[in-house]
């Protein structure tokens, strides 16, 4: 907590429903912390803790650089969702969220569905990502994918002077909800698509629909492509994979793609690979649920997501001007906004009802 600057971390345990969870609140300078709950079979509580600390910290900077009045938070439930997930467990988790009195607002993430959020909602009002019939935004993946797609266009414009992705070779690592929605947009624009996924059936369907060329799961980072899009788990860009990369840019939706933020962003820069900071370009999902707080409208969410295009170009410009990597530039710009807002008022914990939605 001290190293990453966290405000509060809560360990949640109830043997009766097999619940082991961690809620991490990183910073609430800009507003209440908002971030999804991830249900994952971590190998240990220590691994889960590291993940939730990194993810919640990333949410702070994601909200800040995206111009949202939100702080950063995240939660994880430890275990296999296919085995442990049920109504009682999810509702018990919702009670822990409620006990924070609005300091943390939860949402959908890996291993958790829109339907699951309805169970959590039975115990707390501090929930987003609800079904559309409940006034929610439903699945945020298409909006996240839209932000990544726009980021690819901005990055390609930075590299070549044109934002058209027609004929551009793009590899998507992970055909989950976001990766699939991204593939659809890229196919419609005429990009040449490659993809890898642990599901052979998913790859076969992608090949049928979007003419995707399948790549083995352990060979994705060795392919000669123009843009690489990590859209699965984090830490895939590291000292082992970066030396093998054959791409001009990396623009993907996965959180915490850099195993070591400082060292790996520098490794990419030294290899001449332009890296689009993940916590900015995948902010579409956060923008989507943020819009839900004021009464959801999909078109308004998509319009707000278009902010990412110019914000990314601004990050590239700042990186060049300051002589640093794009990741460092994005971090600095986010931190500068937080410090500026903190200087305007006495630091307080904001309830969602007091949230000012710009």
KAQUIKA-V215364 format. One record per residue. N is the residue number from 1. OMEGA is omega in radians with two decimals (NA if undefined). Layout:
N OMEGA
N OMEGA
This chain:
1 -3.12
2 -3.10
3 -3.07
4 3.08
5 -3.12
6 -3.12
7 -3.11
8 3.05
9 -3.13
10 3.02
11 -3.06
12 -3.08
13 3.03
14 -3.09
15 -3.10
16 3.12
17 3.13
18 -3.13
19 2.92
20 -3.07
21 3.09
22 3.04
23 -3.12
24 3.06
25 -3.07
26 -3.05
27 3.14
28 3.12
29 -3.05
30 -3.09
31 3.13
32 -3.14
33 3.13
34 3.10
35 -3.05
36 3.02
37 -3.12
38 3.12
39 -2.98
40 3.12
41 3.12
42 -3.14
43 -3.13
44 3.06
45 3.10
46 3.10
47 3.12
48 -3.13
49 3.11
50 -3.11
51 -3.08
52 3.08
53 3.13
54 -3.10
55 -3.12
56 3.07
57 3.12
58 3.13
59 3.09
60 -3.10
61 3.08
62 -3.14
63 -3.08
64 -3.06
65 3.11
66 3.10
67 -3.11
68 3.11
69 -3.11
70 2.99
71 -3.07
72 3.05
73 3.12
74 3.06
75 3.09
76 2.98
77 -3.02
78 3.10
79 3.13
80 -3.11
81 3.12
82 -3.12
83 -2.96
84 -2.97
85 3.07
86 -3.08
87 -3.08
88 3.13
89 -3.10
90 3.12
91 3.08
92 3.06
93 3.11
94 3.09
95 3.09
96 3.08
97 -3.14
98 -3.10
99 3.13
100 3.00
101 3.06
102 3.07
103 -3.14
104 3.05
105 -3.07
106 -3.11
107 -3.11
108 3.02
109 -3.09
110 3.10
111 -3.11
112 -3.09
113 3.06
114 3.11
115 3.13
116 -3.12
117 3.12
118 3.09
119 3.11
120 -3.13
121 3.11
122 -3.08
123 -3.12
124 3.06
125 -3.08
126 -3.05
127 2.97
128 -3.11
129 3.14
130 3.11
131 -3.11
132 -3.13
133 3.07
134 -3.13
135 -3.12
136 -3.07
137 -3.12
138 -3.09
139 -3.13
140 -3.01
141 3.14
142 3.13
143 3.05
144 -3.13
145 3.13
146 3.10
147 3.11
148 3.10
149 3.11
150 3.13
151 3.06
152 3.13
153 3.11
154 -3.13
155 -3.14
156 3.06
157 3.11
158 -3.06
159 -2.96
160 -3.08
161 3.09
162 3.14
163 3.14
164 3.14
165 3.12
166 3.14
167 3.14
168 -3.13
169 -3.07
170 3.10
171 3.11
172 3.10
173 -3.14
174 -3.14
175 2.99
176 -3.08
177 -3.12
178 -3.14
179 3.14
180 3.13
181 3.09
182 3.13
183 -3.13
184 3.14
185 -3.11
186 3.10
187 -3.14
188 3.13
189 3.08
190 3.07
191 3.04
192 -2.95
193 2.93
194 -3.14
195 3.02
196 3.12
197 3.13
198 -3.14
199 3.10
200 3.14
201 3.13
202 3.12
203 3.12
204 3.13
205 3.10
206 3.10
207 -3.14
208 -3.06
209 -2.96
210 3.12
211 -3.13
212 3.02
213 -3.08
214 3.10
215 3.14
216 -3.08
217 -3.13
218 -3.11
219 -3.00
220 -3.04
221 -3.14
222 -3.04
223 3.07
224 -3.13
225 3.07
226 -3.11
227 3.07
228 -3.08
229 3.05
230 -3.09
231 3.12
232 -3.13
233 -3.07
234 3.08
235 -3.13
236 3.08
237 -3.00
238 -3.08
239 3.13
240 -3.07
241 -3.04
242 3.13
243 -3.10
244 -3.05
245 3.09
246 -3.11
247 3.09
248 -3.08
249 3.07
250 -3.10
251 -3.08
252 -3.03
253 -3.06
254 3.06
255 3.03
256 -3.11
257 -3.13
258 3.12
259 3.06
260 -2.99
261 -3.08
262 -3.06
263 -3.05
264 3.05
265 3.10
266 3.10
267 3.12
268 3.13
269 -3.14
270 3.11
271 3.11
272 -3.13
273 -3.12
274 -3.09
275 3.07
276 -3.07
277 -3.01
278 -3.05
279 3.01
280 -2.96
281 3.09
282 -3.09
283 3.14
284 3.12
285 3.11
286 3.10
287 -3.13
288 -3.11
289 3.04
290 3.11
291 3.13
292 -3.09
293 -3.11
294 -3.06
295 -2.87
296 3.01
297 -3.04
298 -3.13
299 3.10
300 3.11
301 3.13
302 3.13
303 3.10
304 -3.13
305 3.12
306 3.06
307 -3.06
308 -3.11
309 -3.11
310 3.13
311 3.13
312 3.08
313 3.09
314 3.11
315 3.12
316 3.13
317 3.13
318 3.13
319 3.13
320 -3.10
321 -3.08
322 3.13
323 -3.12
324 3.13
325 3.08
326 3.12
327 3.12
328 -3.13
329 3.13
330 3.11
331 -3.12
332 3.14
333 3.10
334 -3.13
335 3.12
336 3.11
337 -3.14
338 3.14
339 -3.13
340 -3.14
341 3.12
342 -3.13
343 -3.11
344 -3.01
345 3.02
346 -3.11
347 3.12
348 3.02
349 -3.07
350 2.99
351 -3.14
352 -3.14
353 -3.12
354 -3.06
355 3.08
356 -3.08
357 -3.13
358 NA
